[in-house]
Amino acid sequence: MQRFILVMFFLGWITSEGFAQKDVSNSKDHPLLSRYEGSWIKRYDYKQFESYSYPAS
């Protein structure tokens, strides 16, 4: 019985580690916005200044 409990605990630990999501390296949240529970940063890009061209008709 103890062996069964140990095996079940080990399997639960292994599967939870496999499904845990991690943030992209060097990513961070904006200081004014909070993240909702269970979310993670999948893609991150930071540019201090960037130009954008608007087409004129």
Short mmCIF file of the C-alpha atoms (twelve columns), coordinates in Angstrom:
data_MODEL
# 
_entry.id   MODEL 
# 
loop_
_atom_site.group_PDB 
_atom_site.id 
_atom_site.type_symbol 
_atom_site.label_atom_id 
_atom_site.label_alt_id 
_atom_site.label_comp_id 
_atom_site.label_asym_id 
_atom_site.label_seq_id 
_atom_site.Cartn_x 
_atom_site.Cartn_y 
_atom_site.Cartn_z 
_atom_site.pdbx_PDB_model_num 
ATOM 1  C CA . MET A 1  0.000  0.000  0.000   1 
ATOM 2  C CA . GLN A 2  2.825  2.420  0.805   1 
ATOM 3  C CA . ARG A 3  4.450  1.626  -2.500  1 
ATOM 4  C CA . PHE A 4  1.196  2.413  -4.337  1 
ATOM 5  C CA . ILE A 5  0.890  5.774  -2.568  1 
ATOM 6  C CA . LEU A 6  4.516  6.592  -3.338  1 
ATOM 7  C CA . VAL A 7  4.078  5.716  -7.031  1 
ATOM 8  C CA . MET A 8  0.881  7.790  -7.283  1 
ATOM 9  C CA . PHE A 9  2.572  10.760 -5.608  1 
ATOM 10 C CA . PHE A 10 5.544  10.491 -7.976  1 
ATOM 11 C CA . LEU A 11 3.309  10.279 -11.067 1 
ATOM 12 C CA . GLY A 12 1.289  13.288 -9.918  1 
ATOM 13 C CA . TRP A 13 4.446  15.284 -9.359  1 
ATOM 14 C CA . ILE A 14 5.889  14.358 -12.781 1 
ATOM 15 C CA . THR A 15 2.721  15.273 -14.703 1 
ATOM 16 C CA . SER A 16 2.251  18.585 -12.899 1 
ATOM 17 C CA . GLU A 17 5.830  19.602 -13.734 1 
ATOM 18 C CA . GLY A 18 5.279  18.746 -17.390 1 
ATOM 19 C CA . PHE A 19 2.190  20.935 -17.720 1 
ATOM 20 C CA . ALA A 20 3.568  23.911 -15.808 1 
ATOM 21 C CA . GLN A 21 4.101  26.896 -18.100 1 
ATOM 22 C CA . LYS A 22 7.011  29.285 -17.736 1 
ATOM 23 C CA . ASP A 23 7.422  32.843 -18.951 1 
ATOM 24 C CA . VAL A 24 9.690  33.646 -21.877 1 
ATOM 25 C CA . SER A 25 13.177 34.584 -20.701 1 
ATOM 26 C CA . ASN A 26 13.811 38.300 -20.015 1 
ATOM 27 C CA . SER A 27 10.078 39.054 -20.034 1 
ATOM 28 C CA . LYS A 28 8.310  41.117 -17.398 1 
ATOM 29 C CA . ASP A 29 4.901  42.546 -16.607 1 
ATOM 30 C CA . HIS A 30 4.056  46.220 -16.925 1 
ATOM 31 C CA . PRO A 31 4.188  47.850 -13.469 1 
ATOM 32 C CA . LEU A 32 0.635  49.252 -13.782 1 
ATOM 33 C CA . LEU A 33 -1.024 46.040 -15.003 1 
ATOM 34 C CA . SER A 34 -1.435 42.830 -13.065 1 
ATOM 35 C CA . ARG A 35 -1.597 39.401 -14.617 1 
ATOM 36 C CA . TYR A 36 -4.599 37.143 -14.055 1 
ATOM 37 C CA . GLU A 37 -4.044 33.853 -12.255 1 
ATOM 38 C CA . GLY A 38 -2.814 30.970 -14.401 1 
ATOM 39 C CA . SER A 39 -1.478 33.105 -17.259 1 
ATOM 40 C CA . TRP A 40 2.052  33.156 -18.627 1 
ATOM 41 C CA . ILE A 41 4.057  35.216 -21.109 1 
ATOM 42 C CA . LYS A 42 4.302  33.306 -24.373 1 
ATOM 43 C CA . ARG A 43 5.870  36.015 -26.550 1 
ATOM 44 C CA . TYR A 44 7.640  39.201 -25.498 1 
ATOM 45 C CA . ASP A 45 9.127  42.100 -27.433 1 
ATOM 46 C CA . TYR A 46 10.227 45.451 -26.004 1 
ATOM 47 C CA . LYS A 47 11.238 48.501 -28.022 1 
ATOM 48 C CA . GLN A 48 11.773 51.858 -26.412 1 
ATOM 49 C CA . PHE A 49 10.962 53.739 -29.631 1 
ATOM 50 C CA . GLU A 50 9.633  52.461 -32.922 1 
ATOM 51 C CA . SER A 51 8.417  54.278 -36.022 1 
ATOM 52 C CA . TYR A 52 5.254  53.424 -37.895 1 
ATOM 53 C CA . SER A 53 4.161  54.716 -41.303 1 
ATOM 54 C CA . TYR A 54 0.498  55.595 -41.812 1 
ATOM 55 C CA . PRO A 55 -0.630 55.413 -45.429 1 
ATOM 56 C CA . ALA A 56 -2.145 58.645 -46.767 1 
ATOM 57 C CA . SER A 57 -4.900 58.210 -49.316 1 
# 
